[in-house]
């Protein structure tokens, strides 16, 4: 357990590609060819991405909230998947996630400007 805490997965995102490097594994997801996007309403708040090849990756919502550029690229790729027709499950989750990210961004702007 200590090893997992000390060596968290490294995530890199390029247009159309998400790479998650763990301690022993590397997962490569084609984000412009997503088949499913899940955002379960449980305590963990993890976004689960599945591409058309069947590969899966999990991203913590806090990671997306802390890295707006990561979120914007992921959202653009997921919308491209929707436009192409490969995203068959999770369009409502994508819309809900986008709404939540917009709310979080607005709260942080209000907080920074003292309008809390």
Number of C-alpha atoms within 10 A of each C-alpha: 5 6 8 10 8 8 10 11 17 11 15 12 18 13 12 18 16 21 18 18 15 14 11 6 8 13 13 16 23 24 27 26 23 30 23 23 23 18 21 12 10 7 6 10 14 19 19 16 23 21 21 17 11 11 14 18 17 15 16 13 18 10 13 17 16 11 11 13 12 17 19 14 19 21 18 15 21 27 20 18 24 21 11 12 12 17 22 12 15 19 17 12 17 20 13 13 18 15 12 14 18 13 12 13 15 12 14 14 13 12 11 10 9 8 9 9
